[in-house]
Amino acid sequence: MEIIIAILFFSLSSAICLRLFVSAHLLSEKDENLNNALMWSQNLTESFTGCDGRLLMIKNLYPASYLTQSDNESDGSIILYFDDEWNTVDDELHQAAYEAILYVKKEPASEAYKDVNNYGITLTGDSITGNIAILDLRKRTEGFDTIPDDDEFIIFRNRIDHYCMD
């Protein structure tokens, strides 16, 4: 009887330890993905700032990226794909596990900075805004063309802007 109780105790202890190890592994993976997403978001933010929001200049910094443009030359997206180790993927997109999207849009500064108008300040010129999202593609069969509204696949997102005076 005592042996059965001891075996039951050790079985419960091993199940608890196993659950702790699995939880620690999942938390470590989530932390690693967040760190890499933050790093790539920072890279894209600095590229956006350094290139004054110009799509083609930003695209030239990332040879493995894809460029999609709208009718307006200054509006569009730059898309980067990454494998499981966060290395860029350019030719075999089926290996992509993560995706970074930088969406750039040029609009009048008075529209982009509406909250400043409440203080009686009138802005002239244009603003180039950038939305950056780092996405997890491991549970999807294909990538995104635009930043999704749903946060289910988004690891990290941020917004940046560049004010262009006349």
N, C-alpha and C positions, 0 to 999 in steps of 0.2 A: 504494500500500500504506500509506504514512504517513497519507494522508487517511482511509482506512478505520479505522485505529487511533485517530486523533483523533476521528472521529465516534463510534466505539464508546465511547471514554473520556467524551466529553461526554454521550452517551446515558445511560450509567451514572450520571454525576454528576447529571443532571437527574432521573433516577428516584429517586435517594437524596434529593435536595432536595424533590421532590414528596412523598415519604413523610414526611419531617420536617415539612413544612407541614401535612399531613393529621393527623399525630399531635399537633401543637401545637394545631390547631383542636379536636380531640376532647378533649384535656386541658383546654383553656380552657372548653369547654362543660360538662364535668363539674365543673370548679371553680365555675363560675357557678351551676350547679344546686345544688351543695352549699352555697354561700353563701346562696342564697335559701331553701333548705330549713332551714338553721340559723336564719335570721332569722324565718321563720314558726313554727318550733318554739319559739323564744324568745318570740315574741308570744303564742302559745297558752299557754306556761308562765306568763308574767306575768299573762295573763287568768285562768288557773286559780287562781293565788295570790291575785290581787286580789279575785276573786269567791268565795273560800273553797271552790272546787270545785263551786259551784252551776251546774248545766247551763243553766237558763233565763237566768241573769244573763250567762253567757259567750255564749250564743246571741245575746243582745241587742247584744253588742259587734260582732258580725259579721252584718250584715243579709243577706249573700249565702250564709250557711251553712245547712245542713240539720241538723235535730235528729231523732235516733231515740232513743226511750226504751224501756226494758224495763218489766216489771211494777212494779218498784220505781221510785218517782219520781226518786230520786237517781242511778239507773244509766242509762247511755245513751251515745250518741256525738254528736259535732258533726263535720260533714264540710264541708270547703271545697274547691272546685275552682278550678284556675288554668289560664290559657291558656299559650301558649309563652313569653310575656313575663312570667309570674308575676303577672298581673293576675287578680283574682277573677272567676269566671264564675258567673252565677246563673241565667240563663234558657236559654242554649244549651249544654247539657252535652256535646254532640258536639264542641265546641271544646276541651274540657278535656284538658290535657296532663299536669297534675300534680294530686295530691289530698293533702289534709291531714286526718288523722283524729285526734280527741281522744276516747279512750274513758275514761269516768268510772265508777268503781264504789265504792260505800260498803260497808265491811265492818268488823267489830270490830277495834279497834286491836291486840288481842293476836294476831290472825291476820295482820294486815298487817305487823307488826313482830316476827315469830317469832324473828328472830336476836337481839333484845334480851332475850327471855325466857331465853336461855342465861346471862345475867349476873345472874339472880335478880331482875329488875325486872318488876313486874306492871303492865300498862297497862290502864286503863279507858277507856271512851268508844269512839268510832269513828274510823276513818281513811277519808278519801276519796282514792283513788288515781287518777291519770290516766296513761294511756299515750298517747303522741303518736307518730305515724308520718307521714312525708312520703313519698309514693309517686310513682313515674314511671309514667304511664299511656300513654305514647306507643307502646308495643308491645302494648297491649291494646285491645280493642274496647269495654270497659265498665269502670266504676270498681269499687272495693271497697266493701262494706258494713261490713266489720270489718277490723281489722289482720291481715294475713296472717302465718302462721307462717314462711313461706318469705321469705328476705331478697332474693330476686331483683329485686323491684320497689321495695324500700325504699331511699330515698336517705339518710334520717336518721331515727333514733328515739331517744326518751328517755322517762323515767318521772319522775313528780312525785307528791308526796303532801301531804295536809293533815291534821294531827292535830286531832280535835275532842274536847276534854275534856268530861266530863259536867257 
